[in-house]
Amino acid sequence: MTRLTKTRKEKSAPKTSPIDNTGATELEAPVFAQPEPTPDPTKFEVKHPSDNPVYKKIDELNREHKIAPLPFPPPRGLPEPKLTLAQVLDLNPQTLQQKVDSSGQLVFHAVGDTGNTRGPESQNLVSDKMVNDFTDAEKERPLFFLHLGDVIYSFGEAQYYYDQFYEPYRDYPAPILALAGNHDGMVAPGANATTLEAFLDNFCAEKFEVTAEAGGLARTAQIQPGVFFTFEAPLVRIVTLYSNTLEDPGVIENATIGDSQLTYLKAALNRVKSDKFKGALILAHHHPAYTAGGKHGWSQEMLSEIDKICTETGVWPHAVLSAHAHNYQRFTRLHGETQIPYLICGNGGHGLTRLTRKNGPPLRTPQQLQITGHADKVILENYDDQDYGYLRVVVTQKQLRIEYHPASDGDGAKTPDDFVTVDLAARKLVHFTGA
């Protein structure tokens, strides 16, 4: 695999142990990457014991229907928690706007299911290629990374944040925001743990601070208002949802967790309308609405709840991003006269899930999904269940382009293996015309 062209120096040991560091250090401004690139780790600092006994117990509880979605702390700023890229960068909004205006576009990364319990190699493949994107011309460089959930396996444990998050992205020179995936909020049966505790510490801090989990590395915790929020940047709004802790399906509302996300979604979409926002509107949640196969299934009730609010407000997303299934899949939903891409990118490093059975026939695309009670046609357009990879998203005033880059192409490869472009005004798939 092609490596960064920058000279790497030998990595020194963390200033403090990644497991016995306590407290957090407050800083005046955010910090994202180490001052100089360092070599990829070859092993974990903290031993990851087998979680097979725990999953055996979880499977038993699932069969007995004894596992339910878990309540979570309310985000700051209800009913519509908001966060801007300018706040994350600690930058004057006008300065950021001028930067994007001069580029004519905004670029960001997205991928989920990155944490690995066996070692850092697969995460390194993806993160090295993502970091190499910062060697591009200024206008092509990503301004942030939206993690699509399941940052830490197996149960979001604080002691694994160093190996599975901070170390893999030690050279990533931009902010990382994150959806909470089911593994980030899941609590192992019998464990004396609080759901989402480490996730909230490391992604929902109120100030710029370096947490104990960073183990001496420089990245500051993110300042998200909670596990769901609207993220605003020039040219784009991303409406994020927390689809909770079950393996399947994703859940955003019930009697246990309440309906705050439905209230939020309605407020966020109504504000898109009242603001007359003309940029790209992206919806992001960890569990996918559709999948083409594998062990992770659809979340049809969640999709129905989202669709109902989109219908009530008259506001629909230009694209929907998710993860959870450990592969790449791209669908086109034909909704009336519009075309909405739904993308799964859950092959960020944890593992790969094949979409066909061993020795079975290959899955040919395009292929229409058979969905009972779903009025819209949904077409599987492309997939990759062989490689790790990530999304590179480009937003201009007129278009939204989403590219898929497999890590197996090598760090220096800049041509995507799959892509889709949406005309923002017409809400149809088109060719990319550039900034």
Summary of the structure (lengths in Angstrom):
residues: 435
radius of gyration: 20.4
end to end distance: 31.1
largest distance: 57.9
contacts: 1474
relative contact order: 0.15
helix: 23%
strand: 21%
